[in-house]
Amino acid sequence: MRYSVELGELLAFVDRLQAFEQHAETVLTRVDGQVADLHHTWSGAAAAAHRSRHNEWMAAATQMREALAELRATANRAHLNYTGAAQLNLDMLR
């Protein structure tokens, strides 16, 4: 079996993941702040239900960020491994 890896594309994917993580963090921080401001003046059963759902959403967002960080680390490690293997092959041919 033969396969190939476009190292530049793999590295670009790592960069896109990092940019998405940063953007998601910005959005999450902004939304969390807006919800906190909202709950300064909103109370009652609906507010409590909203707060509960928001907390669930934030927990899911944390899981997403952790998964993205793991995916980014794995892709970066793959890039380093493929680059190292390619260099080793070149060194053996010299």
LINMO-V640006 format. One line per field, one symbol per residue. ss: DSSP state (a for helix, b for strand, c for the rest). phi: phi as a letter, one per 30 degrees, with the letter a starting at -180 (. if undefined). Layout:
ss->???
phi->???
//
This chain:
ss->ccccccaaaaaaaaaaaaaaaaaaaaaaaaaaaaaaaaaaacccaaaaaaaaaaaaaaaaaaaaaaaaaaaaaaaaaaaaaaaaaaaaaaaaac
phi->.bbbbddddddddeddddddeddddddddddddddddeddccbjddddddddddddddddddddddddddddddddddeddddddddddddddd
//
